[in-house]
């Protein structure tokens, strides 16, 4: 089986293939993966890595596999006081995709209820999820349970 043991945060030219992964599935170190067009390969990175949308896994023969954020079920948050809502989401260490007129978070009934009480309009959507990285550089934020 062909192996990918290098990851870059961007591609160089046209990738040989693409692999669509959800946010949770883009956090890994070693696993057999299958590209969207059926190429099976072993990902064997030195350490657990958060793969970004648009990043590239480099196969041992030099081909690049582009990482794509797959559509998944999310909560879309809109409201008059979006900055305040974003603060409450961040205060709970919840991964959040921040856009000009909305926020996207993973489904959580407790946070959904809290946001509703704060006046937010919360709706379920299916879209790719590319939340902000950690406050101190690259990587993921973690809940208090980490």
PyMOL commands that set and color helices and strands:
alter all, ss='L'
color gray80, all
select helices_A, chain A and resi 24-26+82-91+109-117
alter helices_A, ss='H'
color red, helices_A
select strands_A, chain A and resi 3-8+17-21+27-34+40-50+56-59+64-69+71-78+96-98+103-106+121-128
alter strands_A, ss='S'
color yellow, strands_A
deselect
rebuild
show_as cartoon
